[in-house]
Amino acid sequence: MGSPLPGWTTNYMGPLINEDIDQEVLVRSILQLARKRKCLYIELKNQILDQEIMKRGHFKSVAGKTAVKRIGGEESAILESMEGTARNRIRKALKNNLEFEMAEEMEAIDEYYVMIVERYREQGLDFPFGKERLYRLWECLQPSGRLLVLRIRRNGKTIAAGLFPHDERCIYYFGGASLHEEKQYCPNELMHWEVMRFASREGIPEYDLCGTSRFKRKFGAEDIPFISYSFSPVPGFDIMRKSLYSLYWKKLRMQQTLKDVIGNI
């Protein structure tokens, strides 16, 4: 039982709670539900959860980090808060006449999927889920205006695309991909810049890039900690979980190897 479980491409999902909730009661309720459903493992991520209370409930904690960009002020101030390399590559993208578009049709999902699958393939990995999950994301969030889908185009051709769920508090980087042969035109930097401009216009105060890397920090994002909590009534299950997680990525690598072999026959 997880909210989220690994691979769901989000840092936080729940439980959805008010800040004034009695967390001791919450922990007991979660454990009771897990026993009722005969769950062998629970994993949770929510910034509101109190680490000491979770520890008393026999949850183990693991610290992680995610890069968060604070959005505020004029666009010029947001641009100035970035590293010089990010600003230069955004300007280069604009000089190359790249255009951005907020997609309003599901065709953009198909374009994104083709590119993200190819990016995984280049790393020797099979993409872990089908485009049906992305269709579901669109169906759930697009009608209520909670999903920003961006396309970056050059000469009328889509060369990058990204998916960005959001609410009034934060916009999240669900995923983005670009055509390898078009990276010299800096479409990825332009895409993230347009996300920040969108957030500024909508009054969204934060952009969570969902994970951390040198690329993400160059936009002026700051690494902030978040904690994952896990529980299992089975001794040693957390060790087994780490082994299964490792095997999962080996499986993706093996699946892609087989696809490449079959494709070359």
TANOR-V779857 format. One record per helix or strand of 3 or more residues. SS is the DSSP state (H for helix, E for strand). FROM is the first residue (numbers start at 0). TO is the last residue. If there is no record, write none. Layout:
# TANOR-V779857
[[SS/FROM/TO] [SS/FROM/TO]]
This chain:
# TANOR-V779857
[[H/22/35] [E/41/44] [H/50/55] [E/59/69] [H/74/79] [H/83/94] [E/98/101] [H/106/121] [H/130/143] [E/146/153] [E/156/165] [E/169/171] [E/174/177] [H/179/184] [H/186/201] [E/205/207] [H/213/216] [E/221/230] [H/236/263]]
